[in-house]
Amino acid sequence: MISLDKTIQKKHKKLLISFIMLFNIIDSVFGASGNFSQVIEGFDWGPCVTKMIINLDTTLIYDSNGIDSSSFTVTTTKEGLDSPEERIINKIYLSDSKGNSITQNSNYMTLELKCDPKFSISNPFYFSSDISLNNWANPYTSTIILVKNLQSINSGELTVDITPKKKYLKGIDNLFTIDQTYNKNGISLKYAYYKSSGSSNKGVVVWLHGTGEGGTDTTICLYGNKVTNLISNTIQNELNNCDILVVQCQSRWLNYKTGIDVADSYNTIDKYKSQYTEILYGLIEDYVYKNNISPKRIYIGGASNGGSMTMNMLLNYPKYFAAAYFASEGYADRHITDSQIKSIKKIPLWFVYAEGDRTNDPLKTTKATYDRLIKAKASNVHLSYYSNGVVAPSGKYFNSNGTIYTYNAHWSWIYLLDNNCKDDNVYLFNWLGKQNGDKIISLNKIISLLILILILL
């Protein structure tokens, strides 16, 4: 009798072990957890989260039929928005850790998301109207839910962290050196740079951001406008391989050392210099000297407040830059004297603006200055004027009524950075790369020459 009880107990024990093992197998197959990373890319209107790469503790089985895009929902919560909003999923597939599609089993799965200028939820930047600056939104979290069974996971049995583990910055990572600092006279500037493949007679294109991209994080001014497009093969070929130097100030470029009337704080007055004028010149000089840049191929430009600062630099250093370009610049023409017009009329210049710009009135800024330069017989000055405002150049984005999406008319830099600016069939960057100025010898090179002479003596 005792022997029979022991036999029954052993059978029960084996059954229990088998049940536990089966439960573990079911749990490992039908339940999963993990985290996700974001892929971010620069667009005409700013950055967008284009992909979410989910990393799971369960291996997903490859299926040649693919994964239905309606298998998941993604709901994102963003600083500045009252409630979470759902992202539209275009495609889902098994991938490697960087989000590249693969045709084999994997612990990674990538969700490709729709990006559109109308979807503010897709933009991981938050613009603070209090300080007029962009920054990375905080919070910017996403709830990822599996709503249909996969081969390896049942719906409702997937748990993914809501905060992204990593951000992959497409167009920036391994291309730009970011968040560098230059100090002079108690003032600091941040900068990022891209080194071109050129080895001799190399040029540099300086980009100065608009008001919203100031601060101390250079990814903001690389993504706030599509500055990453300046390193595209097309534009680099037209520029004949130029380094790209992106400089960031902490506030507005036209910020003054001494008090001036508030009404004029957005522009400049002849007798005042921006507090950033001398340090910006020093930074450019330093970069040119250390990176074997031809002193005849130093180009400067920018958008909005950055365009205004470009004019400020030309007026203060009219013999230094080989050429300059401006988009929607806001330097009040009434503050430019006739003698200053004469000092810059020999510099190759290219102006860009769109009809309807209510931020910087072109009739008081860009167009007024352009007309005076033409009247002064400036021989190499171009103008790209867009009478219909700023229409999405790609043709991919539409309003609800089917018409092509139109951006704020102040955003004429979209045309510039998309390489669409032309005048008499001459394109801006192709023109820019061909300009070779007669330069004064830089201060650093003068010092080097003096040291060499002293050594020889």
ZIPEFEN-V111480 format. One record per residue. N is the residue number from 1. SS is DSSP state (alpha for helix, beta for strand, coil for the rest). PHI is phi in whole degrees, 0 to 359 (999 if undefined). D_CENTER is the distance of its C-alpha to the mean C-alpha in Angstrom with 2 decimals. Layout:
n=N ss=SS phi=PHI d_center=D_CENTER
n=N ss=SS phi=PHI d_center=D_CENTER
This chain:
n=1 ss=coil phi=999 d_center=81.40
n=2 ss=alpha phi=296 d_center=79.24
n=3 ss=alpha phi=297 d_center=78.18
n=4 ss=alpha phi=295 d_center=77.14
n=5 ss=alpha phi=300 d_center=75.01
n=6 ss=alpha phi=295 d_center=73.20
n=7 ss=alpha phi=296 d_center=72.54
n=8 ss=alpha phi=297 d_center=71.13
n=9 ss=alpha phi=298 d_center=68.95
n=10 ss=alpha phi=296 d_center=67.60
n=11 ss=alpha phi=296 d_center=66.78
n=12 ss=alpha phi=297 d_center=65.05
n=13 ss=alpha phi=295 d_center=63.08
n=14 ss=alpha phi=297 d_center=62.00
n=15 ss=alpha phi=296 d_center=61.05
n=16 ss=alpha phi=295 d_center=58.98
n=17 ss=alpha phi=297 d_center=57.18
n=18 ss=alpha phi=298 d_center=56.55
n=19 ss=alpha phi=296 d_center=55.18
n=20 ss=alpha phi=297 d_center=52.82
n=21 ss=alpha phi=298 d_center=51.61
n=22 ss=alpha phi=297 d_center=51.11
n=23 ss=alpha phi=298 d_center=49.24
n=24 ss=alpha phi=296 d_center=46.87
n=25 ss=alpha phi=296 d_center=46.31
n=26 ss=alpha phi=300 d_center=45.61
n=27 ss=alpha phi=297 d_center=43.30
n=28 ss=alpha phi=287 d_center=41.33
n=29 ss=alpha phi=275 d_center=41.11
n=30 ss=alpha phi=257 d_center=40.40
n=31 ss=coil phi=235 d_center=38.36
n=32 ss=beta phi=205 d_center=35.06
n=33 ss=beta phi=218 d_center=32.47
n=34 ss=beta phi=174 d_center=29.16
n=35 ss=beta phi=222 d_center=25.54
n=36 ss=beta phi=219 d_center=22.17
n=37 ss=beta phi=240 d_center=18.71
n=38 ss=beta phi=252 d_center=15.46
n=39 ss=beta phi=255 d_center=13.24
n=40 ss=beta phi=241 d_center=9.67
n=41 ss=beta phi=223 d_center=7.72
n=42 ss=beta phi=274 d_center=5.03
n=43 ss=beta phi=236 d_center=7.63
n=44 ss=coil phi=305 d_center=9.11
n=45 ss=coil phi=267 d_center=9.46
n=46 ss=beta phi=136 d_center=6.39
n=47 ss=beta phi=280 d_center=6.34
n=48 ss=beta phi=214 d_center=9.85
n=49 ss=beta phi=280 d_center=12.40
n=50 ss=beta phi=268 d_center=13.91
n=51 ss=beta phi=217 d_center=16.61
n=52 ss=beta phi=238 d_center=18.90
n=53 ss=beta phi=257 d_center=20.96
n=54 ss=beta phi=268 d_center=24.31
n=55 ss=beta phi=251 d_center=26.40
n=56 ss=beta phi=250 d_center=30.06
n=57 ss=beta phi=273 d_center=33.28
n=58 ss=beta phi=238 d_center=34.99
n=59 ss=beta phi=284 d_center=34.89
n=60 ss=beta phi=269 d_center=34.06
n=61 ss=coil phi=274 d_center=36.37
n=62 ss=coil phi=292 d_center=34.95
n=63 ss=coil phi=230 d_center=36.25
n=64 ss=coil phi=297 d_center=36.06
n=65 ss=coil phi=284 d_center=36.11
n=66 ss=coil phi=82 d_center=32.61
n=67 ss=beta phi=242 d_center=31.53
n=68 ss=coil phi=298 d_center=31.75
n=69 ss=alpha phi=295 d_center=28.42
n=70 ss=alpha phi=270 d_center=30.53
n=71 ss=alpha phi=288 d_center=31.58
n=72 ss=beta phi=233 d_center=28.93
n=73 ss=beta phi=235 d_center=27.50
n=74 ss=beta phi=233 d_center=24.27
n=75 ss=beta phi=239 d_center=24.21
n=76 ss=beta phi=249 d_center=21.29
n=77 ss=beta phi=252 d_center=21.81
n=78 ss=beta phi=227 d_center=19.08
n=79 ss=coil phi=306 d_center=19.41
n=80 ss=coil phi=96 d_center=20.41
n=81 ss=coil phi=258 d_center=21.90
n=82 ss=coil phi=292 d_center=25.68
n=83 ss=coil phi=214 d_center=26.17
n=84 ss=coil phi=297 d_center=24.63
n=85 ss=beta phi=229 d_center=23.50
n=86 ss=beta phi=274 d_center=23.96
n=87 ss=beta phi=270 d_center=21.35
n=88 ss=coil phi=269 d_center=22.57
n=89 ss=beta phi=265 d_center=23.12
n=90 ss=beta phi=273 d_center=23.16
n=91 ss=beta phi=201 d_center=24.49
n=92 ss=beta phi=226 d_center=25.80
n=93 ss=beta phi=202 d_center=26.95
n=94 ss=beta phi=290 d_center=28.01
n=95 ss=beta phi=212 d_center=25.51
n=96 ss=coil phi=272 d_center=24.99
n=97 ss=coil phi=291 d_center=23.09
n=98 ss=coil phi=262 d_center=19.75
n=99 ss=coil phi=93 d_center=20.27
n=100 ss=coil phi=275 d_center=21.93
n=101 ss=beta phi=296 d_center=24.95
n=102 ss=coil phi=226 d_center=28.35
n=103 ss=coil phi=245 d_center=31.98
n=104 ss=coil phi=205 d_center=33.65
n=105 ss=coil phi=300 d_center=34.21
n=106 ss=beta phi=200 d_center=31.37
n=107 ss=beta phi=270 d_center=30.43
n=108 ss=beta phi=244 d_center=26.92
n=109 ss=beta phi=223 d_center=26.10
n=110 ss=beta phi=245 d_center=22.78
n=111 ss=beta phi=254 d_center=22.08
n=112 ss=beta phi=273 d_center=19.78
n=113 ss=beta phi=247 d_center=18.61
n=114 ss=coil phi=285 d_center=18.29
n=115 ss=coil phi=242 d_center=15.07
n=116 ss=coil phi=202 d_center=15.76
n=117 ss=coil phi=298 d_center=14.61
n=118 ss=coil phi=280 d_center=17.97
n=119 ss=coil phi=264 d_center=17.41
n=120 ss=alpha phi=296 d_center=15.85
n=121 ss=alpha phi=294 d_center=16.97
n=122 ss=alpha phi=281 d_center=14.46
n=123 ss=coil phi=267 d_center=11.51
n=124 ss=coil phi=281 d_center=11.60
n=125 ss=beta phi=269 d_center=10.64
n=126 ss=beta phi=237 d_center=13.81
n=127 ss=beta phi=265 d_center=14.34
n=128 ss=beta phi=269 d_center=17.53
n=129 ss=coil phi=290 d_center=19.68
n=130 ss=coil phi=293 d_center=21.93
n=131 ss=coil phi=245 d_center=19.67
n=132 ss=coil phi=56 d_center=17.19
n=133 ss=beta phi=226 d_center=14.16
n=134 ss=beta phi=274 d_center=11.43
n=135 ss=beta phi=205 d_center=11.79
n=136 ss=beta phi=294 d_center=11.95
n=137 ss=coil phi=299 d_center=14.85
n=138 ss=coil phi=216 d_center=18.14
n=139 ss=coil phi=274 d_center=19.90
n=140 ss=beta phi=215 d_center=17.87
n=141 ss=beta phi=239 d_center=20.60
n=142 ss=beta phi=222 d_center=21.95
n=143 ss=beta phi=260 d_center=25.59
n=144 ss=beta phi=254 d_center=26.27
n=145 ss=beta phi=236 d_center=29.84
n=146 ss=beta phi=273 d_center=31.91
n=147 ss=coil phi=251 d_center=34.13
n=148 ss=coil phi=229 d_center=35.87
n=149 ss=coil phi=299 d_center=37.67
n=150 ss=coil phi=257 d_center=36.24
n=151 ss=coil phi=299 d_center=38.67
n=152 ss=coil phi=255 d_center=37.94
n=153 ss=coil phi=220 d_center=37.14
n=154 ss=coil phi=279 d_center=38.80
n=155 ss=coil phi=299 d_center=36.97
n=156 ss=coil phi=82 d_center=36.68
n=157 ss=coil phi=253 d_center=37.08
n=158 ss=beta phi=248 d_center=33.43
n=159 ss=beta phi=238 d_center=31.90
n=160 ss=beta phi=237 d_center=28.18
n=161 ss=coil phi=306 d_center=26.62
n=162 ss=coil phi=273 d_center=24.48
n=163 ss=coil phi=263 d_center=21.93
n=164 ss=coil phi=299 d_center=19.51
n=165 ss=coil phi=283 d_center=20.71
n=166 ss=coil phi=210 d_center=17.54
n=167 ss=beta phi=244 d_center=13.82
n=168 ss=beta phi=266 d_center=12.85
n=169 ss=beta phi=261 d_center=9.21
n=170 ss=coil phi=293 d_center=9.41
n=171 ss=coil phi=89 d_center=8.19
n=172 ss=coil phi=242 d_center=8.08
n=173 ss=coil phi=304 d_center=11.56
n=174 ss=coil phi=63 d_center=14.39
n=175 ss=coil phi=239 d_center=12.52
n=176 ss=coil phi=259 d_center=11.01
n=177 ss=beta phi=270 d_center=13.39
n=178 ss=beta phi=252 d_center=11.72
n=179 ss=beta phi=54 d_center=13.43
n=180 ss=beta phi=277 d_center=16.18
n=181 ss=beta phi=234 d_center=18.56
n=182 ss=beta phi=236 d_center=20.72
n=183 ss=beta phi=243 d_center=23.75
n=184 ss=beta phi=197 d_center=26.31
n=185 ss=coil phi=53 d_center=29.04
n=186 ss=coil phi=79 d_center=27.90
n=187 ss=beta phi=243 d_center=24.34
n=188 ss=beta phi=239 d_center=21.19
n=189 ss=beta phi=234 d_center=17.78
n=190 ss=beta phi=266 d_center=14.91
n=191 ss=beta phi=206 d_center=13.14
n=192 ss=beta phi=230 d_center=11.34
n=193 ss=beta phi=212 d_center=12.67
n=194 ss=beta phi=240 d_center=13.16
n=195 ss=coil phi=267 d_center=16.87
n=196 ss=coil phi=283 d_center=18.04
n=197 ss=coil phi=277 d_center=21.23
n=198 ss=coil phi=295 d_center=23.23
n=199 ss=coil phi=240 d_center=26.19
n=200 ss=coil phi=231 d_center=28.13
n=201 ss=coil phi=50 d_center=27.47
n=202 ss=beta phi=281 d_center=23.78
n=203 ss=beta phi=253 d_center=21.54
n=204 ss=beta phi=222 d_center=18.40
n=205 ss=beta phi=252 d_center=15.82
n=206 ss=beta phi=268 d_center=14.68
n=207 ss=beta phi=245 d_center=11.68
n=208 ss=beta phi=246 d_center=12.41
n=209 ss=coil phi=286 d_center=10.28
n=210 ss=coil phi=276 d_center=12.13
n=211 ss=alpha phi=303 d_center=14.21
n=212 ss=alpha phi=290 d_center=12.14
n=213 ss=alpha phi=254 d_center=9.54
n=214 ss=coil phi=289 d_center=12.53
n=215 ss=coil phi=134 d_center=13.88
n=216 ss=coil phi=227 d_center=14.20
n=217 ss=coil phi=233 d_center=11.19
n=218 ss=alpha phi=289 d_center=8.78
n=219 ss=alpha phi=294 d_center=6.25
n=220 ss=alpha phi=295 d_center=6.24
n=221 ss=alpha phi=277 d_center=5.70
n=222 ss=alpha phi=278 d_center=3.12
n=223 ss=alpha phi=255 d_center=1.41
n=224 ss=coil phi=301 d_center=4.79
n=225 ss=coil phi=238 d_center=5.21
n=226 ss=coil phi=280 d_center=4.95
n=227 ss=alpha phi=293 d_center=5.34
n=228 ss=alpha phi=299 d_center=5.79
n=229 ss=alpha phi=289 d_center=8.69
n=230 ss=alpha phi=293 d_center=10.42
n=231 ss=alpha phi=257 d_center=11.69
n=232 ss=coil phi=296 d_center=13.10
n=233 ss=alpha phi=302 d_center=16.89
n=234 ss=alpha phi=298 d_center=17.65
n=235 ss=alpha phi=289 d_center=15.90
n=236 ss=alpha phi=297 d_center=16.98
n=237 ss=alpha phi=296 d_center=20.46
n=238 ss=alpha phi=290 d_center=20.62
n=239 ss=alpha phi=282 d_center=19.61
n=240 ss=coil phi=62 d_center=22.22
n=241 ss=coil phi=61 d_center=19.98
n=242 ss=beta phi=244 d_center=18.25
n=243 ss=beta phi=296 d_center=16.40
n=244 ss=beta phi=244 d_center=13.00
n=245 ss=beta phi=245 d_center=13.21
n=246 ss=beta phi=253 d_center=10.45
n=247 ss=beta phi=250 d_center=12.62
n=248 ss=beta phi=233 d_center=12.40
n=249 ss=coil phi=261 d_center=15.56
n=250 ss=coil phi=279 d_center=16.84
n=251 ss=coil phi=226 d_center=17.91
n=252 ss=coil phi=270 d_center=18.23
n=253 ss=coil phi=299 d_center=18.42
n=254 ss=coil phi=270 d_center=21.81
n=255 ss=coil phi=249 d_center=23.43
n=256 ss=beta phi=254 d_center=27.05
n=257 ss=coil phi=288 d_center=29.49
n=258 ss=coil phi=245 d_center=32.39
n=259 ss=coil phi=290 d_center=33.02
n=260 ss=coil phi=225 d_center=32.62
n=261 ss=coil phi=301 d_center=33.21
n=262 ss=alpha phi=303 d_center=30.60
n=263 ss=alpha phi=298 d_center=30.64
n=264 ss=alpha phi=259 d_center=29.39
n=265 ss=coil phi=291 d_center=26.70
n=266 ss=coil phi=273 d_center=23.97
n=267 ss=coil phi=238 d_center=25.27
n=268 ss=coil phi=220 d_center=27.30
n=269 ss=coil phi=239 d_center=30.98
n=270 ss=coil phi=313 d_center=32.44
n=271 ss=coil phi=276 d_center=34.14
n=272 ss=coil phi=249 d_center=31.19
n=273 ss=coil phi=246 d_center=28.31
n=274 ss=beta phi=300 d_center=25.04
n=275 ss=coil phi=296 d_center=25.24
n=276 ss=coil phi=264 d_center=22.17
n=277 ss=alpha phi=300 d_center=23.81
n=278 ss=alpha phi=288 d_center=25.77
n=279 ss=alpha phi=290 d_center=23.41
n=280 ss=alpha phi=296 d_center=20.58
n=281 ss=alpha phi=299 d_center=23.26
n=282 ss=alpha phi=296 d_center=24.40
n=283 ss=alpha phi=296 d_center=21.08
n=284 ss=alpha phi=297 d_center=20.68
n=285 ss=alpha phi=303 d_center=24.36
n=286 ss=alpha phi=296 d_center=24.01
n=287 ss=alpha phi=293 d_center=21.20
n=288 ss=alpha phi=301 d_center=23.23
n=289 ss=alpha phi=294 d_center=26.36
n=290 ss=alpha phi=276 d_center=25.15
n=291 ss=coil phi=239 d_center=23.33
n=292 ss=coil phi=55 d_center=26.00
n=293 ss=beta phi=273 d_center=24.19
n=294 ss=beta phi=295 d_center=26.62
n=295 ss=beta phi=294 d_center=27.44
n=296 ss=beta phi=263 d_center=27.74
n=297 ss=beta phi=229 d_center=24.19
n=298 ss=beta phi=255 d_center=22.05
n=299 ss=beta phi=245 d_center=19.74
n=300 ss=beta phi=223 d_center=17.88
n=301 ss=beta phi=188 d_center=15.95
n=302 ss=beta phi=177 d_center=13.48
n=303 ss=beta phi=244 d_center=13.11
n=304 ss=coil phi=55 d_center=15.63
n=305 ss=alpha phi=297 d_center=16.58
n=306 ss=alpha phi=291 d_center=14.84
n=307 ss=alpha phi=292 d_center=17.06
n=308 ss=alpha phi=297 d_center=19.94
n=309 ss=alpha phi=292 d_center=19.44
n=310 ss=alpha phi=300 d_center=19.47
n=311 ss=alpha phi=297 d_center=22.85
n=312 ss=alpha phi=302 d_center=23.97
n=313 ss=alpha phi=292 d_center=23.42
n=314 ss=alpha phi=295 d_center=25.32
n=315 ss=alpha phi=293 d_center=28.16
n=316 ss=alpha phi=271 d_center=28.53
n=317 ss=coil phi=225 d_center=28.15
n=318 ss=coil phi=293 d_center=29.21
n=319 ss=coil phi=254 d_center=30.37
n=320 ss=coil phi=266 d_center=27.47
n=321 ss=coil phi=265 d_center=24.71
n=322 ss=coil phi=284 d_center=25.38
n=323 ss=beta phi=190 d_center=23.35
n=324 ss=beta phi=214 d_center=20.80
n=325 ss=beta phi=222 d_center=18.68
n=326 ss=beta phi=222 d_center=17.89
n=327 ss=beta phi=232 d_center=16.32
n=328 ss=coil phi=54 d_center=18.07
n=329 ss=coil phi=292 d_center=19.20
n=330 ss=coil phi=240 d_center=21.54
n=331 ss=coil phi=281 d_center=23.98
n=332 ss=coil phi=300 d_center=27.40
n=333 ss=alpha phi=298 d_center=29.55
n=334 ss=alpha phi=295 d_center=32.64
n=335 ss=alpha phi=265 d_center=31.63
n=336 ss=coil phi=260 d_center=31.54
n=337 ss=coil phi=281 d_center=35.08
n=338 ss=alpha phi=298 d_center=36.88
n=339 ss=alpha phi=293 d_center=37.12
n=340 ss=alpha phi=289 d_center=33.35
n=341 ss=alpha phi=303 d_center=32.97
n=342 ss=alpha phi=296 d_center=35.46
n=343 ss=alpha phi=288 d_center=33.60
n=344 ss=alpha phi=250 d_center=30.35
n=345 ss=coil phi=292 d_center=31.94
n=346 ss=coil phi=270 d_center=32.13
n=347 ss=coil phi=280 d_center=28.40
n=348 ss=beta phi=298 d_center=26.66
n=349 ss=beta phi=228 d_center=24.37
n=350 ss=beta phi=223 d_center=22.31
n=351 ss=beta phi=256 d_center=21.73
n=352 ss=beta phi=226 d_center=19.80
n=353 ss=beta phi=202 d_center=20.59
n=354 ss=beta phi=237 d_center=21.58
n=355 ss=coil phi=297 d_center=24.80
n=356 ss=coil phi=96 d_center=24.77
n=357 ss=coil phi=294 d_center=22.23
n=358 ss=coil phi=261 d_center=23.75
n=359 ss=coil phi=276 d_center=21.38
n=360 ss=coil phi=237 d_center=22.32
n=361 ss=coil phi=298 d_center=25.57
n=362 ss=coil phi=301 d_center=25.44
n=363 ss=coil phi=289 d_center=29.23
n=364 ss=coil phi=252 d_center=29.03
n=365 ss=coil phi=232 d_center=26.07
n=366 ss=alpha phi=307 d_center=24.72
n=367 ss=alpha phi=295 d_center=27.73
n=368 ss=alpha phi=297 d_center=30.26
n=369 ss=alpha phi=290 d_center=29.06
n=370 ss=alpha phi=302 d_center=28.76
n=371 ss=alpha phi=299 d_center=32.32
n=372 ss=alpha phi=293 d_center=33.67
n=373 ss=alpha phi=293 d_center=32.28
n=374 ss=alpha phi=296 d_center=33.87
n=375 ss=alpha phi=297 d_center=37.07
n=376 ss=coil phi=277 d_center=37.01
n=377 ss=coil phi=68 d_center=36.96
n=378 ss=coil phi=295 d_center=33.54
n=379 ss=coil phi=266 d_center=33.64
n=380 ss=coil phi=224 d_center=30.03
n=381 ss=beta phi=236 d_center=28.03
n=382 ss=beta phi=240 d_center=26.14
n=383 ss=beta phi=220 d_center=24.99
n=384 ss=beta phi=251 d_center=22.92
n=385 ss=beta phi=242 d_center=24.11
n=386 ss=beta phi=245 d_center=23.35
n=387 ss=coil phi=287 d_center=26.39
n=388 ss=coil phi=260 d_center=25.25
n=389 ss=coil phi=80 d_center=22.17
n=390 ss=beta phi=246 d_center=18.78
n=391 ss=beta phi=264 d_center=19.70
n=392 ss=coil phi=309 d_center=17.38
n=393 ss=coil phi=296 d_center=17.65
n=394 ss=coil phi=289 d_center=17.59
n=395 ss=coil phi=72 d_center=20.65
n=396 ss=coil phi=270 d_center=19.64
n=397 ss=coil phi=245 d_center=19.38
n=398 ss=beta phi=227 d_center=22.59
n=399 ss=coil phi=283 d_center=24.25
n=400 ss=coil phi=297 d_center=27.11
n=401 ss=coil phi=270 d_center=29.63
n=402 ss=coil phi=95 d_center=28.22
n=403 ss=coil phi=282 d_center=26.78
n=404 ss=beta phi=293 d_center=23.36
n=405 ss=coil phi=297 d_center=20.67
n=406 ss=beta phi=241 d_center=20.04
n=407 ss=beta phi=275 d_center=17.15
n=408 ss=coil phi=306 d_center=17.90
n=409 ss=coil phi=294 d_center=19.56
n=410 ss=coil phi=286 d_center=17.68
n=411 ss=coil phi=275 d_center=14.45
n=412 ss=coil phi=294 d_center=15.83
n=413 ss=alpha phi=296 d_center=12.67
n=414 ss=alpha phi=299 d_center=12.04
n=415 ss=alpha phi=298 d_center=15.11
n=416 ss=alpha phi=296 d_center=14.14
n=417 ss=alpha phi=286 d_center=10.88
n=418 ss=coil phi=273 d_center=12.88
n=419 ss=coil phi=62 d_center=15.60
n=420 ss=coil phi=252 d_center=18.09
n=421 ss=coil phi=277 d_center=19.42
n=422 ss=beta phi=215 d_center=22.99
n=423 ss=beta phi=213 d_center=26.28
n=424 ss=coil phi=55 d_center=29.56
n=425 ss=coil phi=64 d_center=27.92
n=426 ss=beta phi=258 d_center=26.07
n=427 ss=beta phi=269 d_center=22.32
n=428 ss=alpha phi=305 d_center=20.15
n=429 ss=alpha phi=287 d_center=18.61
n=430 ss=alpha phi=295 d_center=21.97
n=431 ss=alpha phi=295 d_center=23.67
n=432 ss=alpha phi=299 d_center=21.40
n=433 ss=alpha phi=294 d_center=22.04
n=434 ss=coil phi=266 d_center=25.75
n=435 ss=coil phi=280 d_center=26.16
n=436 ss=coil phi=230 d_center=28.25
n=437 ss=coil phi=270 d_center=29.27
n=438 ss=coil phi=271 d_center=32.36
n=439 ss=coil phi=256 d_center=31.11
n=440 ss=coil phi=288 d_center=32.93
n=441 ss=coil phi=290 d_center=33.20
n=442 ss=coil phi=293 d_center=30.63
n=443 ss=alpha phi=301 d_center=32.06
n=444 ss=alpha phi=298 d_center=31.21
n=445 ss=alpha phi=287 d_center=33.03
n=446 ss=alpha phi=297 d_center=35.96
n=447 ss=alpha phi=298 d_center=36.29
n=448 ss=alpha phi=298 d_center=36.20
n=449 ss=alpha phi=296 d_center=38.85
n=450 ss=alpha phi=295 d_center=41.02
n=451 ss=alpha phi=298 d_center=40.87
n=452 ss=alpha phi=297 d_center=41.84
n=453 ss=alpha phi=296 d_center=44.72
n=454 ss=alpha phi=297 d_center=45.96
n=455 ss=alpha phi=296 d_center=45.93
n=456 ss=alpha phi=295 d_center=47.90
n=457 ss=coil phi=287 d_center=50.38
